[in-house]
């Protein structure tokens, strides 16, 4: 589903119909009709540990949900994190580039654009250094937790997966 918010991930996905195989094995990791999100609460912010980005992107496609991906590996501070999220999620030009504006873009702005099928959001390689310290990382993740709660109140799935650099 193409939307203004959707940003295709740069990691290539397997071809249509090709099964996801374990390395050097012929058996699929999961059954073809089984989504990798089976058993994951519909509104959650959690570590990406058990998932791979291409699987999450494919799950979004299977579920007809928005897939939002941001790789923050080159960000050095809060402003760069916000700039990278805005660019990779294709936020509008008037995005305020602060945490309140990020919340607004992830909730009200999208809600006002019409019915939403759900979201699978990936924040990969969130910086973990002095210029983007633990407090800043928690504030960022709190925005996505609040967005998950916002969408839960509207009975819309919002799953956010993250990793640290």
C-alpha positions as CSV (number, residue, x, y, z in Angstrom):
1,X,0.0,0.0,0.0
2,X,1.6,3.2,-1.1
3,X,1.0,6.2,1.1
4,X,2.8,9.5,1.6
5,X,4.2,8.1,4.9
6,X,5.5,4.8,3.4
7,X,9.2,4.6,2.9
8,X,10.5,1.5,1.2
9,X,13.3,-0.2,3.0
10,X,16.6,-0.4,1.1
11,X,17.2,-4.1,2.0
12,X,16.0,-6.2,-0.9
13,X,13.2,-8.6,-0.1
14,X,13.0,-12.1,-1.4
15,X,11.1,-12.6,-4.7
16,X,7.3,-13.2,-4.6
17,X,6.6,-16.8,-3.7
18,X,10.2,-17.5,-2.7
19,X,10.2,-19.1,0.8
20,X,12.3,-17.7,3.6
21,X,15.0,-20.4,4.1
22,X,17.4,-21.0,6.9
23,X,21.0,-20.6,5.8
24,X,22.1,-23.8,4.1
25,X,18.8,-25.6,4.7
26,X,15.8,-26.4,2.6
27,X,13.2,-26.0,5.4
28,X,11.4,-22.6,5.7
29,X,11.8,-20.6,8.9
30,X,8.0,-20.2,9.0
31,X,5.1,-21.5,7.1
32,X,4.2,-19.4,4.0
33,X,0.9,-18.2,5.4
34,X,2.3,-17.4,8.9
35,X,3.2,-13.8,9.6
36,X,6.3,-13.0,11.7
37,X,4.1,-10.9,13.9
38,X,1.9,-13.8,15.1
39,X,1.8,-13.5,18.9
40,X,3.1,-9.8,18.9
41,X,0.6,-7.4,20.6
42,X,-1.0,-5.1,18.1
43,X,0.2,-1.9,19.8
44,X,3.7,-2.2,21.2
45,X,7.2,-0.7,21.1
46,X,9.9,-3.4,21.4
47,X,13.4,-4.3,20.5
48,X,13.8,-5.7,17.0
49,X,16.0,-8.6,18.3
50,X,13.7,-11.5,17.2
51,X,12.9,-10.0,13.8
52,X,14.7,-9.0,10.6
53,X,13.7,-5.9,8.7
54,X,12.7,-7.7,5.4
55,X,10.4,-9.9,7.4
56,X,8.7,-6.9,9.0
57,X,8.3,-5.2,5.7
58,X,6.8,-8.4,4.2
59,X,4.5,-8.6,7.2
60,X,3.3,-5.1,6.6
61,X,2.6,-6.0,3.0
62,X,0.7,-9.1,4.0
63,X,-1.3,-7.2,6.5
64,X,-1.9,-4.3,4.2
65,X,-0.3,-1.9,6.7
66,X,2.0,1.1,6.4
67,X,5.7,0.2,6.7
68,X,7.9,3.1,8.1
69,X,11.6,2.5,8.2
70,X,14.3,4.9,9.5
71,X,18.0,4.0,9.7
72,X,19.5,6.4,12.2
73,X,23.0,5.0,12.2
74,X,24.6,8.3,10.9
75,X,22.8,10.6,13.3
76,X,24.9,12.3,16.0
77,X,22.4,14.3,18.0
78,X,18.7,14.9,18.6
79,X,18.3,17.2,15.6
80,X,19.9,14.8,13.2
81,X,17.7,11.9,14.5
82,X,14.6,14.0,13.9
83,X,15.8,15.2,10.5
84,X,16.5,11.6,9.5
85,X,13.1,10.3,10.7
86,X,11.4,13.2,8.9
87,X,13.2,12.5,5.6
88,X,12.9,8.7,5.7
89,X,9.2,8.8,6.8
90,X,8.6,11.6,4.3
91,X,7.0,14.0,6.7
92,X,5.6,17.2,5.4
93,X,7.9,20.2,4.9
94,X,6.3,22.0,7.8
95,X,7.5,19.3,10.3
96,X,8.6,21.2,13.4
97,X,11.7,19.0,14.1
98,X,11.0,18.5,17.8
99,X,9.5,15.6,19.8
100,X,6.1,17.2,19.9
101,X,6.0,17.6,16.2
102,X,7.1,14.0,15.8
103,X,4.2,12.8,17.9
104,X,1.8,15.0,15.9
105,X,3.1,13.6,12.6
106,X,2.8,10.0,13.9
107,X,-0.8,10.5,15.2
108,X,-3.1,13.5,14.5
109,X,-1.7,14.4,11.1
110,X,-2.1,10.8,9.8
111,X,-5.4,10.3,11.6
112,X,-6.9,13.3,9.8
113,X,-5.8,11.9,6.4
114,X,-8.4,9.2,6.6
115,X,-8.9,5.6,7.8
116,X,-5.6,3.8,8.6
117,X,-5.0,0.0,8.2
118,X,-2.2,-0.1,10.8
119,X,1.6,0.5,11.1
120,X,4.8,-1.4,11.3
121,X,7.5,1.1,12.3
122,X,11.3,0.4,12.4
123,X,13.8,2.6,14.1
124,X,17.1,1.0,13.3
125,X,20.5,1.9,14.9
126,X,19.3,4.6,17.3
127,X,22.5,6.4,18.4
128,X,23.8,5.5,21.8
129,X,26.5,8.0,22.7
130,X,27.0,11.2,24.7
131,X,25.3,13.6,22.2
132,X,22.2,11.3,22.1
133,X,22.2,9.9,25.6
134,X,19.9,7.5,27.4
135,X,17.5,10.2,28.3
136,X,17.2,11.3,24.7
137,X,16.7,7.7,23.5
138,X,14.0,7.1,26.1
139,X,12.3,10.4,25.1
140,X,12.3,9.2,21.5
141,X,10.9,5.8,22.3
142,X,8.3,7.4,24.6
143,X,7.0,9.3,21.6
144,X,6.5,6.0,19.8
145,X,5.0,4.4,22.9
146,X,2.5,7.3,23.1
147,X,1.8,6.9,19.4
148,X,1.1,3.2,20.0
149,X,-1.4,4.1,22.8
150,X,-3.0,6.7,20.5
151,X,-3.6,4.2,17.8
152,X,-4.7,1.5,20.3
153,X,-7.4,3.8,21.5
154,X,-8.6,3.9,17.8
155,X,-8.2,0.1,17.5
156,X,-5.5,0.5,14.9
157,X,-2.3,-1.7,15.1
158,X,0.9,0.2,15.7
159,X,4.0,-1.9,16.2
160,X,7.3,-0.2,16.6
161,X,10.6,-2.1,16.5
162,X,13.9,-0.5,17.4
163,X,17.6,-1.3,17.7
164,X,20.5,0.7,19.1
165,X,23.8,1.4,17.3
